[in-house]
């Protein structure tokens, strides 16, 4: 079996679990897990309330507006448009 460098396998996870159990004890681990879950939940709530996705959509819209304005003012494009109109 080929083992890739950096991957954690079964024996390593068992050793880590035993070390955590010895350091914190059986009664403290559920409390730590609850605190970690609560922290993750609060972080998720804060990021959902901050409307980051809506802000990014607004920024993307403004960038597209500026890009289209710049494309309209592009001299080489204006020359191409004028030459196309003359050919018609």
N, C-alpha and C positions, 0 to 999 in steps of 0.2 A: 504494500500500500504506500502510495506517495503522499507525504504530508507537506503541505505548503507552509512556508515560513509565515508566522504571524497568526495562524489559525489556532483557536483554542479548542481542544478536543475534550472528550469525556473525562479522562483522568485528571486533566487540569481543572475542569469545573468541579469535580468532586473535592479536590484539594482546596480550592478556593472556598467551597461551601463549608468544609470542616474548619478552616481557619476563621471564617466569619462566625460560625457557631461557637468556637472557643473564645473569640474576642468579645462577642456581645451577649452570648447566652441565649437560651431558647425563649425566654420571656421578652427579651428586648427586640428581637428580630421583627415580630409582627408590628410593634410600635414604629420601628424604623420604616417598614414598608408602607404603613399607613401615612406617615409623615411625607414620605417621598411621593406617594400617590396624590396627596393633598396639594403638595407644591406643584406638581405637574398640572393638576387640574386648574389651580389658580393661574398659572402661567398661560395655559390655553385660553382661559376666560379673558384675561387681560389682552392677549393678542387678538382674540375675536372682537372684542369691544373697540379696539383701536382703529378698526377699519383700514388696515394696511392695504388690503387687496383693492378697496375702492380708491385709495390714494394712488396706488400704482396704475390703475386703469385711467385715472384722470391725467396723470403725468404722461402716459403713453399716448393719450388722445392729443394732448398739447404738443408733444414731440411730432406727431404725425401732421398736425396743422402747420407747424413751423416748417417741416420738411416739404409739404406741398407748396407753401409760400415761396420757399427758396427755389424749388423746381420751376415755379412760374417765372422767377426773375433770372434764371440761368441764361446767360447770353448765348451760349452755343445752342441751347434748345430753342431760343427765340429765332435764331438764324435758320435753324432747320425747319421750324414752323413756317417762316416767311417763304423759304425756298419751296416748300411743299405747296403753299398757296399759289405761288407763281406758276408752278407746273400744271395746276388744275385749270 
